[in-house]
Amino acid sequence: MMSLSRRLLLAATLATGFVTAASAQPKEVRIDYATYNPVSLVLKDKGFLEKELAKDGITVRWVQSLGSNKALEFLNAGSIDFGSTAGAAALIGKINGNPIKSIYVYSRPEWTALVTAKDSGITKVEDLKGKRVAVTRGTDPHIFLVRALQEAKLTEKDVKLVLLQHPDGRTALERGDVDAWAGLDPLMAAAEVESGAKLFYRNAPANTWGVLNVSEAFAKDNPALVQKVLKAYEEARAYSLANPAELKKALVTYTKLPEPVIDRQLERTELTHSTIGKAQADTILAAGLALQQAGVITPETNVKTAVDDLIDSRFATASR
């Protein structure tokens, strides 16, 4: 028979294990919201996630991301668990060591283009040679700019990059401090409607999907919780599609932009997809290979392997 001391030790070990398991579940989920992710605004406003997690005693902390680069910074620093980015931006983050997984699609947007002032005289990408271009490094607009320059047989060295966050890029263009801007909606739509800015280069397929990312550690430790977050996201996406006026209202509230601007943004934003898979992988891979050819991603990087490691479709059943 097992001695009393051994039984007591085993009981204590099991009890400690149960306490550790019970305490492993987070008390709080930290998630971002962004004006380039309209579904996140509806999710925040309607409280779908809070309602879903309340039964487990888990609260929600909301953190605003001003661009993919900020969402990736927050994820890398461990200050959020879920962050909204463009697919190609997530890939670059992954390649650079950011431990994330892309698990959900929140939009299929044409949210970036190359923008100039109405009277600048710039009409094509080749005209950017030697010009000042505002851009937010590490975001889809930056990646879009690199690919556009590549197609025009130019590189970043042929232009004068002015590194600014998206809102400051728009301001710099309208002040004449830069000649062009790699824009992002809704700010790009605002520049069009309010100051007559021109989208002189568009390429919808080169806009990579809007994806929701989760930290690898969080996904590994809390798979059921990840599914609950995606369930709430799906509720918000379905609500957005069924209630376009409410979606527009949320964007107007958070951006403080007039309705005609938001209408322009929503014209270029498709919300009918959610499950992440081959279509997203193919688009992100194409962007990654173009960036590798342009020298942004090192030649020794296996881009296909990085894309495969980035996309995690095991939670897809939660988004159907």
Number of C-alpha atoms within 10 A of each C-alpha: 4 7 8 9 9 10 12 12 12 12 12 12 12 12 12 12 12 12 11 11 10 10 10 11 15 16 12 13 20 17 26 24 22 22 20 27 25 24 27 23 22 24 21 20 12 14 13 18 23 19 14 17 19 11 8 12 12 17 16 17 13 14 17 15 22 17 27 28 22 18 30 29 17 20 26 18 11 15 14 21 25 30 28 32 30 32 31 31 29 32 27 24 22 20 20 10 10 18 18 28 26 30 27 29 28 29 24 22 23 23 27 31 27 26 27 29 23 15 9 12 10 19 14 13 18 15 12 19 17 14 15 19 27 30 27 25 19 19 28 32 29 23 28 25 24 22 22 22 20 17 14 15 12 18 17 18 9 15 16 16 19 18 14 17 17 25 16 15 26 26 17 19 22 20 11 13 14 21 22 30 32 27 30 28 24 25 25 28 27 22 23 19 16 13 12 15 22 22 23 16 18 16 12 15 12 22 24 30 29 30 29 29 29 24 20 18 13 19 21 11 13 14 12 12 19 20 19 17 21 23 20 21 26 23 18 26 25 14 17 21 15 11 11 12 11 14 21 18 16 22 28 19 12 12 16 10 16 15 15 14 22 24 16 17 24 22 10 15 20 14 19 13 15 23 21 23 17 12 11 23 20 14 17 27 22 17 26 26 18 18 21 17 14 20 13 15 18 13 12 7 12 14 23 16 11 16 25 14 15 24 24 20 15 12 20 17 11 19 22 11
